[in-house]
Amino acid sequence: MLTRGKKRRALLTAACGLLAVTGCSSNGGGELNAVEEQRQIPNITMMAILYGSSPPEELVEKLLEEKTNTELDFTWVPGNVYTDRLNAAIVTGTLPKIVQVMATDLKSTSVVNAIRSGVFWEIAPYLRDYPNLMKYLKPDLLQNGAYFGKVYGLYWELEVSRQGIQYRKDWLDKLGLQEPRTIDELYQVMTAFAKNDPDGNGKQDTYGLVDRNDLIYGAFKNLSSYFGTPNGWGVSDGKLIPEFMTKEYLDTMKFMRRLYVEGLINPDFSVTSKSQQEEMFYQGQGGIMIGNLFAPTTRDRLKKFNPKAEVEVLNRIRGPKGDRIWASTGLGGLYLFPKSSVKSETELRELLTFFDRLLTEEVYNLVTYGVEDRHYKRAGQRAVELHEETRALRESELNPYMNVLRPINFRYWEWKQTDALQAKVDRLILDNQSIAVYDPTAGLISPTQAEKGTELQKIVTDATYRYILGLIDEEGFRKEVEKWRKLGGDRMTEELTVEYGKSVLKM
């Protein structure tokens, strides 16, 4: 784990002002008396996800401390090992005061059991005392992150769907093709990219699609949306149906199998990592990537290999049920507050005060845009990107804090984006809201899912890959589904169906 130590610890006098902001009461449980004359600045420790290669410079952190009246101590953990470190910290009871839990881990056995065992504070009774949290928090997202009808964590918000297609526009133009708008047209472009020598080297050595070993954030779930598959679960007569028991899911597997058999996709996709997939695209081995839209990064890295390469993006592919794309819960994850390190209501209120202050205009703009005339320039109620070199400063000094300390997805000011491709990506992400398909079980907890969800999902994931690779047929896939049902799938379906439609959140 990567940490940056503190060099100072100051005292705050006139503590009554702080107590007025935190809304402290005079009842028991370790509450501080309002007449206390002197008090240390709250020390806030946080286990934070590091998406880049190194911890950020401390410039923004020091300004945050000044503006929120806190002392911050981040433990930066690389994203690829974060889940393992989190689980280990839960087991050993060595959690900091604020813990980030990624969306993919919200229903994991370790997190659900920790919630059930009382490891974390329930925070709903306190939220009404924090005006910015009450103003900007969204009830539906709080519900998506609720456990057993109670709120234990503040969420950080992500766009509903960042999904789409990145493709080589220079290849498309060279082959005289139009941007695909339907599943059939998408298949035709993949075929041309694989068979018609789009790079002009006289060899048939390119793939239409480069993909990776991820059925959710790779190509499969997007393609599944195009075919009309429900997102996670479908609903029929009030009963939930797993997505993999639908015709549309089978149609998606057949389509992927066709790509594999015809050599339109990298044959080792089921064991290809994300970084390997991206490297294949950068080196010109494939013409399409389907998944999360990060096109400017893709373009910049691709041009290092081929300065003449062009990248374009699209988000709508029409299928049997029209334009559709799967939606996330809107949650990037939750901030949870462990009782082992947050020992009193006073300490909990200090943390909630910190998050409330993050949503003030001054602090939120700092986390969002950075330092004026260093990371951006201001033009009225607009923040304007300075120049291309500024992006490197934002990457090293600002982005890690922006990634972990922006709980609500909004802006006080307009962001003037100078990169035309990024501006288009932003428009497509906004457009995805109008075609998004939601998971009806978001916010629902099944005991069986918490206990055996990982094991059950592996059965389906393995069976899906085996079908695409031609190792089993439809009958073989159905047998794996029956195995899933007998080992707990039916019980999980019944439990979720009982919870479905209930009002699981009370504020």
N, C-alpha and C positions, 0 to 999 in steps of 0.2 A: 504494500500500500504506500502511496506517495503522500507526504504531508508537508505542510509549510508551518513552521513554528511561529509563535507569537513573540514579539520582542518587548511588549509593553502591557501593563495592566493598570488601569486608572480607576480612581474612585469618583463616584457621582454623589454630589451633595444635593440638598433640596430634593430628597427622594419622593416627597409628596407628589411632585409633578409626574414622575414615572408611575406612581401608584394610581394616579387619576387616569392615566392613559390605559393602564392594564386592567382597570376596573376591579382591583383587589377588594375583597370583602374582609370583614373582621371575624369571620367564623374560624373554626379550628382547622386541623390538618396542616399545620405549619405555615399558615398565612402570616405575612408580615404586618406589623402594626403600622397604621398610616402616619404615626408621629415619629417614625424612625428618622433620625437626622442624617444618617450617613449609610451609604450602601454601595457595594461594588457594582461596576457596570456588568450587566449580564454576560457571562461567557457562554457562547453557543458553539457546541461541537456538532459536526455533521459529517456523515458518511455519504460522499457524493460520487456520482458516476462520471468518470473521465472518458470522454469520447475521442479525444485527441491522443497524441503521443506523449505529451508531458504536461505537468501541472501548469496552471496559468501564472503569469506574472502577478504580483500583488497590488498593482496600482489600483484596480477597481475594488479589490477587497478592502483596502485601507479607506477608500472613499465611502464604501458601504458602511464600514464601522462608524465613521463619523456621522453619517446621515441617519443611521438607525440607532445610534447610541448603544452599540454592542461591541463585544470582542468576539471575532469569528475565528474558528479553528476548523478548517476543512481537512478531512482525510479523503484524498482522491484515489479512487479505485478504478483501474481500467475496466471498461464495459465488458470485455470478453471473459473476465474472471469475477465480475461483480456478484453474480448469483451465488457462486461458491463461497465468497467471502461473507456475504450476508447470512447464508445458512450457518456458517461456522460461528459467526458472531452471535446469532440467536441461540445456538446450542451452548456456547461458553458464557453467555450472559455479559458480553463485552461490547454492548451497543452504545453508540454516542447518543446525544440528546435528540438529534434528528436523523432519521434513517430514510433514505430513498428506497422505495420498492418499485421496480419496473413493472409495467403493465403485464408482461409475460409471466411474472412471478406472483401476481395478486391472488391467484387461486392455487398456488403451490401448497403442498402438504405442510411444509414447515411454517409458512406464513399463516395459513388458516388455523393450524393448531396453536400457534403462538397467540393469535387473536383470541381463540377460544379459551386459552389458559390464562388470559388476563395479563399478558406481557406488555400490552400497549394501552395507553390512555384512551378512553372514549372522549371525544372532544365536542360533540354536538351541544351539550348543555352550556358550553362556554362561548360559542360562536356569536351569539346575539350581542355580546359586549364589544365586538370589533366591527366598526362601521364599514370599513373598506371590504373586509371579508364578506359581510352580509350584503354589500352592494354588488359585488362582482362574482361571487360564487354562484354557480348554476345548480339548482336543485337536481336536475336530471343527471348531471355528472357526479354530484355527491352520491346519488342513489347508485350509479354504476360502480362506485367504489365502496359501497356499504357492505357490512358483514352482519348477518343475522339481524337486519333491521336497525343497525346502529352505525354511526359515523365514527371511525377511529382515525381517519387520516384526511389531511388536506390533499387535494389532487393537484397535479400539474397537467395542464391542458395541451393537447395536440390537435392539429387539424383533423377533421373527421376522416379524410382520406387524402393521402399524398400519392396515391397510386396512379400509374400511367405507363406509357411506353416511350422509351428513348430509342432513336434509330439513326442510322447513317443516311443523312439527306443527300450527301454526295453520291452514294451508291444508288439511291432511289432515282436521282436525276440522270445518272449515267445510263441506267437501264430503261429510262423513259417511262417510269411508273408513277402513279399517283399515290398520295398518302392513303393508307387503308382506312376504311370506315366501317367495314363489316368483318365478321369472322372469316368468311370466304376470301375477302380481299387481303386480310392479314396473312392467311395461309399462302396466298399467291405471292405476296412479297417475300415471305420466308423462303419459299421455293426458289424464287429468282435470286435471292441473296446467296443461296447455297449452290445453285446449279449454273448460273449465268456469268460467272467470273466478274463480280462487281468491282474488284480491286484491279482488274486488268493485267494480272500477272501471267495469264495463260494457263492457270491451274485451277482445278476445282478443289480448293482448300479452305473454303469459308463456310460458316454455318448461318442459317437464317436467324436462329435464336441461340443466344448463349444464356444458360441458366445455372442454378446452383441447388444445393441440397437443402431446400427450404420450401415446403408446400404452402406456407403462409405468405412469407415476404418475397418469395421468388415468383416465378411466372404462374404457377398452378392456380392459386386462389383468384388472381385476376382473370385468368381464362375461365375459371369456374363461374365468376360473376357474369362474364359475357354470355355464357351458356344458360344463365338463369338459375344457378344453384342458390339455395338459401345461404345466408351468412351464418355458419355454425349450426343453426337449427331452423327448421321450418315449422310451421304451425298448421295443423289440420284438425278442425272440430275441437279446438281448445287443447289439443295434445301436441306435444313437441315431437318432432321427427329429426333425427340426426341428418346432417347434410349428405353424408356418404351413403344414405339409404334412399337417395332420390335419383331419378332418371338423369337429371342434369349433371350430377356428379359423375355418373357413369359416362355420359357424353364427353365430359372434360377429359376423363382418363383415356377414352378412345382417341380423342384428338391428340393428346400428348403421345400416345403410343404410335400414332401415325407419323408424327414428327420424328420420333426415335427410329422407326423402321425405315423411313425414307432418308435418313441422314440429314435432316434439317436442323437438328439440335445437337450440341456437343454430347457424344455418347456417354461420357462419364459425369453427366450433370448431377446424378444422385449422390456423388461423393465429392463434388466440386464446392469449395468454400466460396464465400462472398468475394474475398479479395482475389481469388483465382479467376472467378467469373469476370470481375471488373478488368483484371489484367488482360484477359483474352479479348475483351472488347477494345481496350486501349491499343492493343497490338494489331487490331484489324482482323481478328479471327472470326468475328461475328458481327451481324448488322443490326440486331435488335436485342435490347434488354427490357424485360417487363418487371415492374415492381415499383419501388419507391423512386420518386422523381428527384434526382440531384444533378440535373443536367449541366449546370455551369461547371461543376467539378469534373464531370465526365468529359465535357468539351475541352477543358484546360489540360487535362492529363492526356487525352487522345491526341491533341495537337503537338504534344512533345514527341510523339512517335510519327505523326503525319500532319504537318502544318496545314495541308490543304483539306483535311477532313472536316466535315460539318455534321453537327448533331441537331436533331429536331425532336420535338415532343408532341404527344397527343394523349388525350385521356378518355375519349369516347370510342368504343367499338360496339356496334349494334349487333345484338344477338336475337334469339327467338322471342325474348321478352322486352326488347328495346335496349336503350342505353342504361347500363347498370354498372356499379362498382361497389365492392364490399367496403363497409365502413368499420372503423375501429370504435371502441367505446367512447372515444374522445379523451381518454386518459392516457397520458404518458406513464403514469404511475401515481403513487401516493407518498406523501411525507408522513411517517409514523413517529410517535413519541414514546419511547420505552420507559416504563415505570422504574426500571433499575437505575437509570441515569437521570430521569426527571422525577425527583422524589417528592415533590409537593405541587399543590395547585399554583403556588406562586411561580415556580419554575416553568410550569406549563403555560401560564399566562404570559411570561416573558417571551416564550417562543411564539405564541400566537400574536403578541404585540409586534414581534419582528416581522412576521408574515403580513400583518396588517400594514406596517410601514412600507413594506416592499411595494404595496399597491398605491402609495401616494405618487403623485405625478413626478416629483423630483427624483425619487428613488427608482421608480419604474423606468423612467427615461434613461437613467444611468445604466441600469441592467440591460435595457433594450438597445440603446444607441451608443453607449460609452461616454467618453469624455469629449466635450465640445472642442472643435479645432484640432483634435487628435484622431478621433475615430469618425467624426462627422462634422458638418457645419450646419448651423441653424438658419432657416429662412422662415420666420414667423412660427407657425405651428407645423413646421415641416423639418425633418432631419434629412440632410442630403449627403450622400456618400461623397467623400472628398476626391479620391482617385483610386486607381487599381491597387497601388501599393498599400493603401489603407487596409485592405482586406487581410493582409498578413498581420498587421497590428491587431485587428479585431479577432483574428484567429487565435493569437497567442495571449492577448490580454483580456478580451471581453467574452468571447463565445463560451468558454467553459462555465462562466457565471450565468450567462444568459440561458444556457441549457438546463441549469439546475435551480435557478431562482426566478423563473417567470411562471408563477402558478396559473395565471389567467392569460388567455390568448387574445389580447386586444392591444391597441396602441392609443396613447394620448395624442401623439402627433402622427402625421402621415410620414411614411418612409419613402423618400424619393430614390427609387432604384435605378441606377445608371446602366445596369446590365440588362439588355433587352431580353436575353434568354431567361434570366431569373424572373423578370417581370412576367413573362409568358407562363412560366411554371406557377407563379403565384396566382395568375388568373385561372389556370386549369384546376388548381387545388380548390379555389373558391367555387368553381363550376361543379366540382365533384359533389358538393353538398346537395345539389339538386337531383342527383342520380344515385345517391348513396343508399345502400341496403344494410340495415342494422341487424345485429345479433339480438334476438328477443330474450336471451338469457343473461345479457349484461347486467351485472349487479346481483345475480342469483347465486346462491351457494348450495351445492349438494354435498352432503356428508360423504357419499360414495365418490364423488368427483374429487373432493379434497384428499380422500384416502387412496384412491386407485386411479385418479385421472391420468397421471403420467403413464402408467402401465397400459391403460386402456387405449390411450391415444397412440401409443407405439404400435399396437396391433393394426390400427387403421392406417397409420403412416407407412408401415412396412408393406402392408397389402397393396396400398396404392402404388408404391414404387414397383413392387413385383409385377403388378398388372401392366404398368406402362412399359416395363422392360421385357414383357412377354414371358415371364416366369410362371404366371398363373393366368387362367382364363376367367370368364365371368363367374363360372361355377366355383372356381377356387376363391375368388374374391368374396362371394356370398358365404362361403364356409368360414372365412375369416370374420365376417360380420357376425355370424352366429356365435363364433367364439367370443367376440366382444360382448355380445348380449348376455351370454351365460356367465361370464366372469365379472359382471357388474354393470354392464351397459344398460340393460333393461331397468335395473334398480335405479341407476342414476337418472334415466329418462323419466321414471315415475316421480322421483324426488323433485326434479326440476319442473315437471309439469304441475305438481302441487303448488310450488312456489310461484309459478308463472301467473302473472296478472295480479298478484298481491301488491298491496302498498307496502314495500319493504323499508321505507324510510319515513321516520317521524322526526320533525325538527321542532 
